[in-house]
Amino acid sequence: MHGNRDLLYRMFINIINNAYVYGKEKGNINVSLFTDEKNIKVIIKDDGIGISKEKLVHIFERFYRADSSHTGKGTGLGLSMAMEIAKWHGGNIIAESEEDIGSTFVVILPKIKA
């Protein structure tokens, strides 16, 4: 794909950093890459604290912070920035989560032929 390397790096760092910050001690973060004819999919999955369904719908909003116990550990801009970067590249991010089980973020980016 063609894209802005610095922006894509920032997008993935933001998502992976959230998995780390909201992860459990000695938890796991798995990153997988898949491709098909049209898209590149990167799946970032953790076994952290998870996000409730009520809060999940807001996580890509600017300044939204789902977990108030982590005050001081961010601005609430990381995931909204990640989504904007994905959209700028013609892609999307899908989030799924379950409290006390973990979260999965699927970044979908279109392949662009040179």
C-alpha positions in Angstrom: 0.0 0.0 0.0 1.0 3.6 -0.4 0.7 5.7 2.7 2.3 8.1 5.1 4.8 6.0 7.1 4.9 8.4 10.1 1.1 8.6 10.4 0.7 4.9 10.1 3.4 4.4 12.7 1.6 6.8 15.0 -1.8 5.1 14.5 -0.4 1.7 15.4 1.6 3.0 18.4 -1.5 4.7 19.7 -3.5 1.5 19.6 -0.8 -0.8 20.9 0.0 1.7 23.7 -3.6 1.6 24.8 -3.5 -2.2 24.9 -0.4 -1.9 27.1 -1.8 0.9 29.4 -5.1 -0.9 29.9 -3.7 -4.4 30.0 -3.4 -6.7 33.0 -0.1 -7.3 34.7 1.7 -10.1 32.7 -1.0 -9.8 30.1 -0.7 -10.4 26.4 -1.0 -8.2 23.3 -1.2 -10.0 19.9 -0.7 -8.3 16.6 -1.7 -10.1 13.4 -1.5 -9.1 9.8 -3.8 -10.4 7.0 -4.3 -9.5 3.4 -6.8 -10.2 0.7 -7.2 -8.9 -2.8 -8.5 -5.5 -1.6 -7.4 -4.9 2.0 -4.8 -5.1 4.6 -6.1 -6.0 8.0 -4.1 -5.6 11.2 -5.7 -7.1 14.3 -4.5 -5.9 17.7 -5.9 -8.0 20.5 -5.3 -7.8 24.3 -6.5 -9.6 27.4 -6.8 -6.4 29.4 -9.6 -4.8 31.4 -11.9 -4.4 28.4 -14.4 -1.6 27.7 -18.1 -1.7 28.4 -20.6 -1.6 25.5 -21.9 1.8 26.7 -18.4 3.3 26.6 -17.2 1.4 23.5 -19.4 3.6 21.2 -17.5 6.7 22.3 -13.8 5.6 22.3 -13.0 7.3 18.9 -14.4 10.6 20.1 -11.8 13.3 20.9 -10.9 13.7 24.6 -13.0 10.7 25.6 -11.5 8.5 28.2 -13.4 5.4 29.1 -11.5 4.6 32.3 -11.3 7.5 34.8 -8.9 5.4 37.1 -6.1 6.2 34.6 -6.3 10.0 35.0 -3.0 11.6 34.0 -2.1 8.8 31.6 -3.3 10.4 28.4 -5.4 13.1 26.8 -8.1 11.0 25.2 -6.8 11.8 21.7 -5.0 8.6 20.8 -7.9 6.6 19.4 -9.5 9.5 17.7 -6.2 10.3 16.1 -5.8 6.7 15.0 -9.3 6.7 13.4 -8.5 9.9 11.6 -5.3 8.5 10.2 -7.1 5.3 9.1 -9.8 7.3 7.4 -7.1 9.6 5.7 -5.7 6.4 4.2 -9.2 5.3 3.0 -9.5 2.8 5.9 -11.4 2.2 9.1 -10.9 0.8 12.6 -13.4 -1.5 14.2 -13.3 -2.1 18.0 -14.8 -4.9 19.9 -14.4 -5.4 23.7 -15.7 -7.2 26.7 -15.1 -6.1 30.2 -12.6 -8.2 32.1 -11.9 -10.1 28.9 -10.0 -7.7 26.6 -10.3 -5.7 23.5 -9.7 -6.2 19.8 -9.0 -3.5 17.3 -9.2 -4.3 13.6 -7.5 -1.8 11.3 -8.6 -2.1 7.7 -6.6 -0.3 5.1 -7.1 -0.6 1.3 -4.4 -1.9 -0.9 -3.4 0.7 -3.5 -1.7 -0.5 -6.6 1.2 1.6 -7.8 
